Amino acid sequence: MTPAFIVFLIFWLVGVVGTFVPVLPATLIIFVGTLVATFISGFSWWPDLPLLLTFAAITIATSLVDNVASAWGARRYGGSRQAGWGALIGGVVGLFIPFGLLVGPLAGALLAELLWVRKPPLAALRAAWGTLIGLLTGIVAKFVLHILLGLLELWHLWNPARSLFS
């Protein structure tokens, strides 16, 4: 294992655990680990730049998974367009409160359904429940993406010839 491999492995493990900790930007941690490891191993334009650009695009897309999945869940369980937007806004607001990643989208969808759409409480609660289901689906998807990103980068960094232990 090279120093770059070990450094990335640490960042990756923190990022994977951070997938389940709402206050940690897990995807960003993994991307920063990729950057650091790439420069430790000696940046070269090819293949490092295309790989970093690909990782940057995947990082941006993965960062949106939670909010998009919450909005999808609200719509799937009978929520209106307003419930989807409420879940999205609630998710962003929820970043700043404890347990906000779970409570924010749920509350946002529920309030949108009750206040703007004026649905009965049970129908609004069903849309809010869908938001929670979507959010949990998003966390699972994010976890899988984090595992795949990490494995790809570890494979890229693996160089037994330059191992610290050889």
C-alpha positions as CSV (number, residue, x, y, z in Angstrom):
1,M,0.0,0.0,0.0
2,T,1.3,3.4,-1.0
3,P,0.9,6.5,1.2
4,A,-1.7,7.8,-1.2
5,F,-3.6,4.6,-0.9
6,I,-3.6,4.8,2.9
7,V,-4.6,8.4,3.0
8,F,-7.5,7.8,0.6
9,L,-8.5,4.7,2.6
10,I,-8.8,6.9,5.7
11,F,-10.9,9.6,4.0
12,W,-13.1,6.9,2.3
13,L,-13.8,5.1,5.6
14,V,-14.7,8.4,7.3
15,G,-16.9,9.3,4.3
16,V,-18.7,5.9,4.3
17,V,-19.5,6.2,8.0
18,G,-20.5,9.8,7.4
19,T,-23.2,8.6,5.0
20,F,-25.2,7.8,8.1
21,V,-24.3,11.0,10.0
22,P,-26.4,13.9,8.8
23,V,-23.9,16.6,9.7
24,L,-21.0,15.2,7.8
25,P,-20.6,15.9,4.1
26,A,-19.7,12.3,3.3
27,T,-19.5,12.6,-0.4
28,L,-17.3,15.8,-0.2
29,I,-15.0,14.0,2.3
30,I,-14.5,11.2,-0.2
31,F,-13.9,13.6,-3.0
32,V,-11.3,15.6,-1.0
33,G,-9.6,12.2,-0.2
34,T,-9.4,11.5,-3.9
35,L,-7.8,14.9,-4.5
36,V,-5.3,14.6,-1.7
37,A,-4.4,11.0,-2.7
38,T,-4.0,12.0,-6.4
39,F,-1.6,14.8,-5.5
40,I,0.3,12.6,-3.1
41,S,0.8,10.0,-5.7
42,G,2.0,12.6,-8.2
43,F,-0.6,14.3,-10.4
44,S,-0.4,13.6,-14.1
45,W,-2.8,15.0,-16.7
46,W,-3.6,11.6,-18.0
47,P,-5.4,9.6,-16.5
48,D,-5.7,11.7,-13.3
49,L,-7.5,14.8,-14.7
50,P,-10.4,12.8,-16.5
51,L,-10.7,10.7,-13.3
52,L,-11.0,13.8,-11.1
53,L,-13.5,15.5,-13.4
54,T,-15.6,12.3,-13.4
55,F,-15.4,12.1,-9.6
56,A,-16.4,15.8,-9.4
57,A,-19.5,15.2,-11.5
58,I,-20.4,12.1,-9.5
59,T,-19.8,14.0,-6.3
60,I,-22.3,16.7,-7.3
61,A,-24.9,14.2,-8.4
62,T,-24.5,12.1,-5.3
63,S,-24.9,15.2,-3.1
64,L,-28.3,15.7,-4.5
65,V,-29.5,12.2,-4.1
66,D,-31.1,12.7,-0.6
67,N,-33.1,15.7,-1.6
68,V,-34.2,14.3,-4.9
69,A,-35.2,11.0,-3.3
70,S,-37.3,12.8,-0.7
71,A,-39.2,14.7,-3.3
72,W,-39.7,11.5,-5.4
73,G,-41.0,9.7,-2.3
74,A,-43.5,12.4,-1.6
75,R,-44.8,12.3,-5.1
76,R,-44.9,8.5,-5.2
77,Y,-47.1,8.3,-2.1
78,G,-49.7,10.8,-3.4
79,G,-48.0,14.0,-2.6
80,S,-48.4,17.1,-4.8
81,R,-45.7,19.0,-6.6
82,Q,-45.8,21.4,-3.6
83,A,-45.0,18.4,-1.3
84,G,-42.0,17.6,-3.4
85,W,-40.8,21.2,-3.1
86,G,-41.6,21.2,0.6
87,A,-39.5,18.1,1.1
88,L,-36.6,19.7,-0.9
89,I,-36.7,22.9,1.1
90,G,-37.2,21.0,4.3
91,G,-34.1,19.0,3.5
92,V,-32.0,22.1,3.0
93,V,-33.4,23.7,6.2
94,G,-32.9,20.4,8.0
95,L,-29.1,20.6,7.4
96,F,-29.0,23.2,10.3
97,I,-30.9,21.3,13.0
98,P,-30.3,18.1,14.9
99,F,-31.9,15.1,13.1
100,G,-32.8,17.6,10.4
101,L,-32.0,15.3,7.5
102,L,-34.9,13.1,8.6
103,V,-37.2,15.6,10.1
104,G,-36.7,18.5,7.6
105,P,-38.1,16.7,4.4
106,L,-40.8,15.1,6.4
107,A,-42.0,18.3,8.0
108,G,-41.6,20.2,4.7
109,A,-43.8,17.8,2.8
110,L,-46.4,17.7,5.6
111,L,-46.6,21.5,5.9
112,A,-46.8,22.0,2.1
113,E,-49.7,19.4,1.9
114,L,-51.5,20.9,4.9
115,L,-51.0,24.6,4.3
116,W,-50.8,25.1,0.5
117,V,-52.6,22.2,-1.0
118,R,-55.1,22.0,2.0
119,K,-55.2,18.2,2.0
120,P,-56.8,16.3,4.9
121,P,-54.3,15.4,7.6
122,L,-54.2,11.7,6.8
123,A,-53.5,12.3,3.1
124,A,-50.8,14.9,4.0
125,L,-49.3,12.4,6.4
126,R,-49.2,9.8,3.7
127,A,-47.2,12.1,1.4
128,A,-44.9,12.9,4.3
129,W,-44.4,9.2,4.9
130,G,-43.4,8.8,1.3
131,T,-40.9,11.5,1.8
132,L,-39.3,9.5,4.6
133,I,-39.3,6.3,2.4
134,G,-37.7,8.3,-0.4
135,L,-35.1,9.7,2.0
136,L,-34.1,6.3,3.3
137,T,-33.9,5.0,-0.3
138,G,-31.6,7.9,-1.0
139,I,-29.4,7.1,1.9
140,V,-29.0,3.5,0.6
141,A,-28.3,4.7,-2.9
142,K,-25.7,7.2,-1.5
143,F,-24.1,4.4,0.5
144,V,-23.8,2.2,-2.6
145,L,-22.3,5.1,-4.6
146,H,-19.8,5.8,-1.9
147,I,-18.7,2.2,-1.8
148,L,-18.3,2.2,-5.6
149,L,-16.4,5.5,-5.7
150,G,-14.1,4.2,-3.0
151,L,-13.4,0.9,-4.7
152,L,-12.7,2.7,-8.0
153,E,-10.3,5.1,-6.4
154,L,-8.6,2.3,-4.4
155,W,-8.2,0.3,-7.6
156,H,-6.8,3.4,-9.4
157,L,-4.2,3.9,-6.5
158,W,-3.2,0.3,-6.1
159,N,0.4,-0.2,-7.0
160,P,2.1,-3.1,-5.3
161,A,5.4,-2.2,-6.8
162,R,5.5,1.0,-4.7
163,S,4.1,-0.5,-1.6
164,L,5.3,0.6,1.8
165,F,5.4,-3.0,2.9
166,S,7.4,-4.6,0.1
